[in-house]
Amino acid sequence: METIESILNQLSDFIWGIPLLVLLVGTGIYLTIRLGFLQIRSLPYALKLAFSRNQDKKSEGDISHFQALMTASAATVGTGNIVGVATAVVLGGPGAVFWMWAAGLFGMATKYGEAILAVKYRVKDSEGNMAGGPMYYLEHGLKQKWLGVLFAVFGALAAFGIGNGTQSKAVADLMNDTFSIPVWITGIALVIFAGLVILGGIKWIGRVTAFFVPIMAVFYILAGLIVMIANINLVPEALGTIFTYAFSGEAVAGGTVGAVIRFGVARGLFSNEAGLGSAPIAAAAAKTDLPGRQALVSMTQVLIDTFIICSITGITIVMSGQWQDTSIEAGVLTSSAFGTLLGDVGPYLITLGLLFFATSTILGWGYYGEKCFQYLFKNPTAVKVYRTVFVLFIFVGATASLDVVWTLADVLNGLMAIPNLIGLLGLSGIIIYETKRFQKKVKEEKEEMGQIARKA
């Protein structure tokens, strides 16, 4: 078993090494240039679409723009926002936070491109629900079904690790450490809650995450703001440290600028999942008249994940100075940082934050895994079996120690990105075409609204 785990660890380090990171960031930079920095120019309109009360209810789709965004956010806002950021700072130093932001900026263009293709090539399944994502645009757009099959296999299996077992294990252990609640009780509670939602399908997931995710995000953001306001004198120094270390090459692991960049970019992309191909599965379910409209909404997920939630974690850790204590493990660094700045209440806030984050990730990834499985096996009964097994596995993850399974899931998660990035680059012309078509439509809508206003 140790030999297998060692091999998987080496494979994981290889897959998540420099070549994949260059491909992930490079794709984002390429799309950013071709789209003319659309993620900056169109961000105000994107936020308006995402959070407007007047959501599209007439177009084809299963859930609203906002519900699709919250489903994707539910899957991405997880332990990576707390533990992952801490790991980046431990291994890469404070400068890793800056490179996390840089990866997020270009990752917004990647998310946009993924969503464009997901909506354009989505199909209706046998039950009348939308099905889309990399597997569909690889088959119908790129005409390479074998790549779609590979992505679906990787996604359906990886969901049990990154989106299930690792999340339930983190919650169960932390609830046990903080509140002395036995892991099996937490496991049963998670199974019941997640089961009631996931077994209801995307419409239930969309409704629950639309209610659940904003609450958890606001909770964590407010906690972070309380820390910063209470220690406002430390904020400028923390930001200065982040920018100084970003280019100084002072990293805990490696001691070079390359190490700082690697860990910042890797953890940033691992957290917001830009380029992995998971989020477009949720985007494909949105009610939208044009792919570009939902694509703008989808890219705001990186803003929420990386530029707001991850930033709060990273800045707080640097403010506390705890990152300099090599005896503190990454898994408890964020809790320790909040404890240093807020006192005894700090660790409790982190425990509750992780509870919300990890539970939401289980919901989002339950849908992702199901859709990948549905692509491979069109039978509705088979999909229901997958849902049931996924839900029951939550208890296994919470109560067992299956490090090999989690490492394998990490490998599969990285492998998902390869066919997806091939699809994005191969279909970049379609992304540009659909963007121009959408921008023309928006311009016509504005002119029409202007004429109506003048007549009034």
Phi and psi in degrees as a GROMACS rama.xvg file:
@    title "Ramachandran Plot"
@    xaxis  label "Phi"
@    yaxis  label "Psi"
@TYPE xy
-63.2175  -35.9639  GLU-2
-65.0184  -43.9303  THR-3
-61.9383  -44.9971  ILE-4
-62.9296  -39.057  GLU-5
-64.4177  -42.4533  SER-6
-63.8706  -43.987  ILE-7
-64.9748  -37.7955  LEU-8
-63.9388  -42.0321  ASN-9
-65.1995  -40.4715  GLN-10
-65.1798  -40.5328  LEU-11
-63.2305  -44.3162  SER-12
-62.3685  -36.9006  ASP-13
-68.4452  -48.5797  PHE-14
-63.449  -41.7125  ILE-15
-90.6721  23.4947  TRP-16
-83.3014  -165.861  GLY-17
-58.1526  -44.8497  ILE-18
-56.5521  -46.505  PRO-19
-68.1818  -40.276  LEU-20
-62.9742  -39.6618  LEU-21
-63.9467  -41.5722  VAL-22
-65.2623  -42.4598  LEU-23
-63.6445  -51.8009  LEU-24
-69.0614  -39.7559  VAL-25
-60.3025  -39.7319  GLY-26
-63.3839  -41.5757  THR-27
-63.3943  -42.2408  GLY-28
-65.43  -43.6503  ILE-29
-59.646  -47.1884  TYR-30
-68.6236  -35.0739  LEU-31
-60.6032  -44.8516  THR-32
-66.4692  -46.287  ILE-33
-65.5046  -29.7998  ARG-34
-92.4803  1.50182  LEU-35
64.8769  43.5098  GLY-36
53.8841  45.2762  PHE-37
-57.8056  -34.2793  LEU-38
-62.5383  -21.1532  GLN-39
-94.0934  -48.1589  ILE-40
-61.4983  -39.9248  ARG-41
-103.245  9.63176  SER-42
-61.0612  -43.7572  LEU-43
-58.5721  -43.274  PRO-44
-67.1015  -36.6053  TYR-45
-62.6643  -44.0625  ALA-46
-65.468  -36.899  LEU-47
-62.4919  -44.4126  LYS-48
-63.0489  -41.9784  LEU-49
-68.5859  -40.9051  ALA-50
-111.62  8.60098  PHE-51
-68.5022  144.089  SER-52
-71.3508  -24.797  ARG-53
-89.6103  75.2488  ASN-54
-80.164  150.04  GLN-55
-64.1575  118.344  ASP-56
-114.385  -6.13733  LYS-57
-99.153  -29.779  LYS-58
-72.9853  165.72  SER-59
-65.5415  144.944  GLU-60
146.271  173.26  GLY-61
-105.815  -31.958  ASP-62
-136.748  164.971  ILE-63
-75.6299  169.446  SER-64
-53.2126  -48.3486  HIS-65
-63.8326  -42.7927  PHE-66
-65.627  -37.6371  GLN-67
-64.5104  -41.3991  ALA-68
-63.9198  -42.5812  LEU-69
-68.9487  -34.8405  MET-70
-63.9777  -44.5717  THR-71
-65.5062  -40.7922  ALA-72
-65.4123  -37.0054  SER-73
-58.2515  -41.0261  ALA-74
-73.6444  -34.3168  ALA-75
-90.471  -33.176  THR-76
-81.2572  95.8795  VAL-77
-142.715  -147.054  GLY-78
-62.3575  -24.2839  THR-79
-61.5482  -29.213  GLY-80
-73.9497  -20.5316  ASN-81
-108.433  -58.5151  ILE-82
-78.0842  -40.268  VAL-83
-62.1325  -43.1329  GLY-84
-64.7921  -41.6249  VAL-85
-60.8154  -40.267  ALA-86
-62.2508  -41.7213  THR-87
-60.9423  -42.037  ALA-88
-70.6784  -38.9612  VAL-89
-63.485  -44.4124  VAL-90
-86.0152  -34.3448  LEU-91
-109.426  -4.82138  GLY-92
81.7489  175.565  GLY-93
-58.4581  -29.3536  PRO-94
-62.5612  -20.3221  GLY-95
-61.6302  -27.8108  ALA-96
-63.4296  -40.5748  VAL-97
-61.0217  -45.0774  PHE-98
-72.4094  -20.7076  TRP-99
-67.1448  -40.9055  MET-100
-65.214  -42.8309  TRP-101
-61.0015  -44.3995  ALA-102
-63.0635  -36.2537  ALA-103
-66.1616  -38.9979  GLY-104
-59.1989  -49.3114  LEU-105
-75.3814  -27.4251  PHE-106
-64.5534  -26.1928  GLY-107
-62.6895  -38.2327  MET-108
-68.3166  -36.8092  ALA-109
-64.1029  -45.4022  THR-110
-60.2563  -40.461  LYS-111
-60.129  -48.3034  TYR-112
-63.244  -40.7033  GLY-113
-60.3067  -44.3801  GLU-114
-68.9276  -37.6946  ALA-115
-54.7017  -51.6698  ILE-116
-68.9531  -35.7243  LEU-117
-62.9171  -43.2119  ALA-118
-74.214  -40.1255  VAL-119
-62.786  -39.7415  LYS-120
-105.587  15.9378  TYR-121
-71.8023  158.435  ARG-122
-134.637  168.667  VAL-123
-97.4484  134.26  LYS-124
-84.0025  -175.776  ASP-125
-65.2754  -18.7771  SER-126
-101.222  7.20212  GLU-127
85.5108  7.68329  GLY-128
-94.6069  154.079  ASN-129
-74.0823  141.57  MET-130
-134.507  127.406  ALA-131
-161.296  178.674  GLY-132
133.982  -173.963  GLY-133
-53.7306  -39.0578  PRO-134
-60.8248  -32.0427  MET-135
-82.3914  -39.6276  TYR-136
-78.007  -20.054  TYR-137
-71.9411  -37.1435  LEU-138
-79.2166  -52.2657  GLU-139
-87.7985  -26.6596  HIS-140
-93.0835  -55.6317  GLY-141
-82.9979  -13.0516  LEU-142
62.5347  35.8514  LYS-143
-127.478  79.6923  GLN-144
-61.6957  -33.917  LYS-145
-60.9066  -32.4767  TRP-146
-70.27  -36.9308  LEU-147
-63.608  -40.391  GLY-148
-64.4754  -44.2777  VAL-149
-58.2782  -47.0887  LEU-150
-60.0499  -45.0549  PHE-151
-62.8733  -40.487  ALA-152
-63.4891  -48.5014  VAL-153
-60.2599  -44.586  PHE-154
-66.6539  -44.2728  GLY-155
-62.8767  -35.7239  ALA-156
-82.5417  -40.7818  LEU-157
-63.3538  -27.8526  ALA-158
-58.3181  -31.1009  ALA-159
-71.2034  -21.9532  PHE-160
-98.469  -72.7058  GLY-161
-63.0277  -33.3741  ILE-162
-104.972  8.56872  GLY-163
-141.974  -82.2622  ASN-164
-59.354  -45.1117  GLY-165
-65.0963  -34.6073  THR-166
-71.919  -48.9954  GLN-167
-65.3443  -35.0289  SER-168
-64.9907  -43.6668  LYS-169
-62.4383  -42.8111  ALA-170
-66.4302  -47.7915  VAL-171
-61.3061  -44.2868  ALA-172
-65.9038  -42.0727  ASP-173
-70.2844  -38.44  LEU-174
-65.1604  -33.7251  MET-175
-70.5763  -43.3935  ASN-176
-68.8373  -38.3139  ASP-177
-87.5718  -43.0603  THR-178
-116.101  4.00168  PHE-179
59.3019  31.1717  SER-180
-86.6852  124.212  ILE-181
-55.3486  143.055  PRO-182
-62.026  -30.6576  VAL-183
-70.3515  -30.9797  TRP-184
-68.7129  -44.3063  ILE-185
-61.1194  -41.0513  THR-186
-59.7868  -45.4853  GLY-187
-64.7578  -42.4137  ILE-188
-61.7396  -42.1284  ALA-189
-65.8104  -39.9653  LEU-190
-61.4834  -45.1003  VAL-191
-64.5851  -49.2523  ILE-192
-63.9728  -51.8851  PHE-193
-64.5161  -37.7285  ALA-194
-62.1779  -43.9808  GLY-195
-61.0557  -33.1542  LEU-196
-85.4058  -53.0347  VAL-197
-63.7718  -40.4272  ILE-198
-67.4162  -14.9433  LEU-199
-84.2951  -7.22753  GLY-200
86.8134  -174.874  GLY-201
-62.6832  -34.0729  ILE-202
-66.4922  -38.402  LYS-203
-69.2992  -43.4593  TRP-204
-60.3808  -43.5929  ILE-205
-61.0196  -44.0525  GLY-206
-65.3065  -45.567  ARG-207
-67.0798  -45.8522  VAL-208
-67.5406  -32.8431  THR-209
-63.2986  -28.072  ALA-210
-89.7564  -41.6126  PHE-211
-77.8758  -47.3536  PHE-212
-64.2974  -46.3108  VAL-213
-58.7252  -37.5586  PRO-214
-63.8471  -46.5925  ILE-215
-67.9094  -37.1335  MET-216
-66.5847  -45.7298  ALA-217
-62.8964  -39.7859  VAL-218
-57.5972  -49.586  PHE-219
-71.0679  -38.6641  TYR-220
-63.8292  -43.9701  ILE-221
-62.8259  -40.9509  LEU-222
-59.8556  -43.7024  ALA-223
-65.383  -40.3011  GLY-224
-66.1905  -37.3278  LEU-225
-60.2948  -43.6103  ILE-226
-60.3194  -46.6692  VAL-227
-68.6132  -40.9482  MET-228
-67.0609  -41.1664  ILE-229
-66.8979  -23.3644  ALA-230
-127.976  44.0793  ASN-231
-58.5123  -28.5899  ILE-232
-67.7313  -19.4633  ASN-233
-90.473  -15.0667  LEU-234
-64.4422  -51.3116  VAL-235
-57.2724  -41.5104  PRO-236
-63.9484  -40.2605  GLU-237
-63.8711  -44.2177  ALA-238
-64.4131  -40.2886  LEU-239
-62.5128  -39.5017  GLY-240
-63.4514  -42.5075  THR-241
-60.8902  -47.0644  ILE-242
-71.3784  -35.547  PHE-243
-65.3668  -47.8262  THR-244
-72.4063  -19.6008  TYR-245
-63.2487  -28.8655  ALA-246
-120.233  -1.80249  PHE-247
-83.9225  -20.2203  SER-248
81.7872  11.4449  GLY-249
-87.4152  92.0187  GLU-250
-116.358  147.732  ALA-251
-64.1437  -41.345  VAL-252
-104.813  111.571  ALA-253
101.586  -38.0054  GLY-254
70.7496  17.8246  GLY-255
-126.73  163.574  THR-256
-59.3229  -34.5236  VAL-257
-59.6405  -39.9434  GLY-258
-67.6297  -40.225  ALA-259
-61.4222  -48.3621  VAL-260
-63.5909  -45.0163  ILE-261
-58.7559  -50.0092  ARG-262
-71.2783  -34.5032  PHE-263
-66.7823  -47.5259  GLY-264
-65.5554  -45.5753  VAL-265
-60.4753  -48.4752  ALA-266
-71.8318  -32.0528  ARG-267
-64.6284  -47.3793  GLY-268
-69.0406  -35.0648  LEU-269
-66.0874  -32.4159  PHE-270
-76.999  -50.1151  SER-271
-88.6902  -9.34745  ASN-272
61.7806  21.1909  GLU-273
-65.1685  121.14  ALA-274
97.4394  -14.3  GLY-275
-76.3198  -24.3275  LEU-276
95.2935  5.17821  GLY-277
-80.2026  -49.8579  SER-278
-59.1119  -37.0106  ALA-279
-61.7091  -18.2865  PRO-280
-64.9297  -38.7708  ILE-281
-74.384  -38.4775  ALA-282
-59.7799  -34.497  ALA-283
-63.8739  -20.0592  ALA-284
-87.0454  -6.03799  ALA-285
-73.9329  147.177  ALA-286
-79.895  111.85  LYS-287
-155.315  145.995  THR-288
-84.9529  -28.8889  ASP-289
-134.454  142.934  LEU-290
-55.3735  -37.3192  PRO-291
-62.7831  -31.1469  GLY-292
-67.3786  -48.0817  ARG-293
-69.1079  -30.0192  GLN-294
-62.983  -39.9047  ALA-295
-64.1197  -41.0482  LEU-296
-62.7482  -43.8838  VAL-297
-61.9722  -36.1455  SER-298
-69.9757  -20.4767  MET-299
-69.6071  -15.2268  THR-300
-62.2265  -35.4869  GLN-301
-66.8767  -36.6319  VAL-302
-59.4892  -46.1987  LEU-303
-66.0448  -46.3777  ILE-304
-71.5826  -56.7144  ASP-305
-85.7352  -50.6195  THR-306
-80.4097  -16.928  PHE-307
-110.493  -63.6217  ILE-308
-71.4068  -49.057  ILE-309
-63.6277  -34.8907  CYS-310
-63.4434  -41.3097  SER-311
-60.0058  -44.8068  ILE-312
-62.2706  -50.3787  THR-313
-62.8561  -46.5028  GLY-314
-65.0641  -40.2325  ILE-315
-62.5464  -42.4687  THR-316
-61.4039  -44.2596  ILE-317
-68.0358  -40.286  VAL-318
-58.2115  -39.6962  MET-319
-71.4786  -24.8046  SER-320
79.1893  0.795833  GLY-321
-68.0551  -21.0012  GLN-322
-64.0459  -19.1591  TRP-323
-81.727  -13.0545  GLN-324
-87.6819  101.881  ASP-325
-69.3596  -10.0235  THR-326
-82.548  -12.3675  SER-327
-90.1055  123.86  ILE-328
-75.6185  153.819  GLU-329
-58.3468  -34.9446  ALA-330
-61.4838  -26.467  GLY-331
-117.668  5.4174  VAL-332
-63.7355  -44.7372  LEU-333
-63.1118  -43.7294  THR-334
-61.138  -41.4374  SER-335
-65.3859  -39.5242  SER-336
-64.5868  -46.2054  ALA-337
-64.689  -36.6647  PHE-338
-64.6979  -39.0761  GLY-339
-63.9563  -38.7416  THR-340
-91.5119  -24.8158  LEU-341
-116.677  -8.12436  LEU-342
86.3028  -154.82  GLY-343
-61.7989  -25.5419  ASP-344
-72.5151  -21.5215  VAL-345
-55.2896  -54.7843  GLY-346
-59.7946  -32.8986  PRO-347
-67.2204  -38.6324  TYR-348
-62.708  -41.2084  LEU-349
-67.4903  -38.9743  ILE-350
-61.5641  -45.7989  THR-351
-66.6034  -38.8797  LEU-352
-61.6158  -45.1366  GLY-353
-65.9879  -35.4834  LEU-354
-59.4887  -48.129  LEU-355
-64.3135  -48.4035  PHE-356
-61.6103  -49.9554  PHE-357
-66.3146  -39.5201  ALA-358
-63.7206  -41.0595  THR-359
-66.1819  -35.6151  SER-360
-62.6915  -39.0148  THR-361
-59.5153  -41.7752  ILE-362
-64.5277  -48.3785  LEU-363
-63.9687  -44.9047  GLY-364
-73.4545  -23.2049  TRP-365
-60.9387  -39.5321  GLY-366
-71.5  -42.2191  TYR-367
-59.497  -49.6042  TYR-368
-61.9872  -40.034  GLY-369
-61.4306  -43.6929  GLU-370
-68.4713  -35.2284  LYS-371
-65.0405  -42.3858  CYS-372
-66.2635  -38.2241  PHE-373
-62.9325  -36.6276  GLN-374
-63.0785  -37.5534  TYR-375
-79.1058  -38.625  LEU-376
-127.341  104.421  PHE-377
-70.0304  -11.446  LYS-378
-68.7543  121.428  ASN-379
-58.069  -34.2613  PRO-380
-64.129  -40.0457  THR-381
-62.3966  -37.6349  ALA-382
-65.3561  -40.9498  VAL-383
-64.2951  -36.5513  LYS-384
-63.7842  -42.0879  VAL-385
-60.5459  -46.0707  TYR-386
-56.0922  -46.5664  ARG-387
-63.325  -45.9192  THR-388
-63.7176  -40.6611  VAL-389
-60.3196  -45.4259  PHE-390
-64.6941  -44.6963  VAL-391
-65.1983  -29.8841  LEU-392
-68.4017  -19.3477  PHE-393
-58.2299  -40.9815  ILE-394
-67.0841  -39.7641  PHE-395
-60.9642  -45.8194  VAL-396
-62.3695  -38.4209  GLY-397
-71.021  -29.2827  ALA-398
-109.945  -13.5721  THR-399
-113.551  160.739  ALA-400
-109.111  103.723  SER-401
-125.171  64.4953  LEU-402
-58.317  -36.1562  ASP-403
-63.801  -39.7351  VAL-404
-64.124  -41.953  VAL-405
-67.3319  -39.4694  TRP-406
-65.2244  -39.8547  THR-407
-62.2576  -40.8643  LEU-408
-63.4689  -37.2717  ALA-409
-62.6947  -40.598  ASP-410
-63.2637  -48.3183  VAL-411
-63.1236  -36.6073  LEU-412
-62.8725  -41.2079  ASN-413
-67.6555  -37.7074  GLY-414
-65.9026  -27.1987  LEU-415
-57.8399  -36.4063  MET-416
-66.3011  -32.5638  ALA-417
-63.0311  -55.8699  ILE-418
-63.7142  -33.0718  PRO-419
-64.3816  -43.6734  ASN-420
-67.5166  -34.8469  LEU-421
-60.4119  -42.8887  ILE-422
-64.264  -42.5897  GLY-423
-62.9494  -45.0752  LEU-424
-69.8773  -41.6706  LEU-425
-67.5891  -27.4493  GLY-426
-109.726  19.6444  LEU-427
-60.8891  -31.2176  SER-428
-63.4043  -37.2869  GLY-429
-66.674  -39.0136  ILE-430
-60.2374  -45.05  ILE-431
-65.7477  -43.786  ILE-432
-60.8192  -47.6889  TYR-433
-66.2713  -31.6239  GLU-434
-65.9778  -45.4336  THR-435
-63.9663  -39.0014  LYS-436
-64.634  -40.5372  ARG-437
-68.4617  -44.3677  PHE-438
-63.0755  -35.5246  GLN-439
-64.2796  -40.7455  LYS-440
-64.9329  -42.2808  LYS-441
-63.5548  -41.0049  VAL-442
-61.9416  -42.9296  LYS-443
-64.2004  -39.0543  GLU-444
-63.9128  -41.3245  GLU-445
-65.3692  -40.8099  LYS-446
-64.7475  -39.6263  GLU-447
-64.5968  -42.6944  GLU-448
-64.5265  -36.6066  MET-449
-64.4302  -41.4577  GLY-450
-64.4836  -41.0427  GLN-451
-63.4862  -41.6239  ILE-452
-65.0337  -39.2011  ALA-453
-67.1092  -38.2975  ARG-454
-67.5494  -33.7418  LYS-455
